[in-house]
Structure formats: C-alpha cells, structure tokens
Amino acid sequence: MMRIDKQTAPDKTLRRDTQQRREIRQVFQSNDRPLAADEVLRLAHRRVAGLGMATVYRTIKALTAQGWLVPVEVPGAPPRYEVNGKAHHHHFRCLKCGKLYELRACRERPGKLVPPAFRLVNHVVIIDGFCAACEGKKKSTRRRALPMSANP
C-alpha cells in the first residue's frame, strides 16, 4: 500500500470548483470587508444550504495559500480574511457587533512618528468605536428608555 504524505500531496482543494467554494468567494467579493469564518458561513449558507464550517475553513485555508485571500489580524479577535490586492488601508472595529470595516485611506505619515535612526517597515492601525448600525440602535434605545426613566 502506497502512503501519501500530506505535506507533499497536491492540494486538491484548489482544483475543484464547487458551488460551495464559488459561493464562499462571492461572499468575500460582495462584502468588501474582512470576514471571520463564522460570518462567511452565515452569509454563504443563505444560498448554499448544505454548507458546513469545515468546508468554510478548508476553503479559506486554500484561498489563503493560493494568495487570493490575506489574513487580517486583530488582537483579541478571531482571524479575519479579505481579498488580496487592495491598496494600503486600515480597519475600524465595532465594539458592539464585532464587525471589522475597511478605512480606505491612511491619513497620517507614520514615518514622522518614528525616532531618528529607526526604519519603518510597516504599520497597522485599528480604530475602535461603534458602526452606524449599532450607533443607531444605541440612540433608538436611549430615546425609548428616556421617557421611562423620566417617571420614577
């Protein structure tokens, strides 16, 4: 019996183009923000009912190895992924829903912040706050709660 070493075996996940994998790619393309695996599953499951988390993880791993996706690391959060090839940008993290959004520009020149004789190689900025949807929920909750708290 011939034994196949997983490290040297060809990666078949990149060769098969299934409906599930097409839908996972479509989810990344249509959402234009970094996504965690559970978000991908929830969004893709709407169109592919039999999709499971294992398939999402395998596809993300294969698309990352292929270079189509890149990881976006956020301290204290699960790994997120976005489509490769975007211009330099930063991220905004909603403290309520946990979603990560892209900020299209880099306003500051970080080289100005680096001490003399230091060499800047890269920088990452993550801004924390509340997204528009969650901020709207906070405001509407406050508006509804105000009359009740006004009458003790």
C-alpha positions, 0 to 999 in steps of 0.5 A: 500500500502506497502512503501519501504524505500530506505535506507533499500531496497536491492540494486538491482543494484548489482544483475543484470548483464547487458551488460551495467554494464559488459561493464562499468567494462571492461572499468575500467579493460582495462584502468588501470587508474582512470576514471571520469564518463564522460570518462567511458561513452565515452569509454563504449558507443563505444560498448554499444550504448544505454548507458546513464550517469545515468546508468554510475553513478548508476553503479559506485555508486554500484561498489563503495559500493560493494568495487570493485571500490575506489574513487580517489580524486583530488582537483579541479577535478571531482571524479575519480574511479579505481579498488580496490586492487592495491598496494600503488601508486600515480597519475600524472595529465595532465594539458592539457587533464585532464587525471589522470595516475597511478605512480606505485611506491612511491619513497620517505619515507614520514615518514622522512618528518614528525616532531618528535612526529607526526604519519603518517597515510597516504599520497597522492601525485599528480604530475602535468605536461603534458602526452606524448600525449599532450607533443607531440602535444605541440612540433608538434605545436611549430615546425609548428608555428616556421617557421611562426613566423620566417617571420614577 
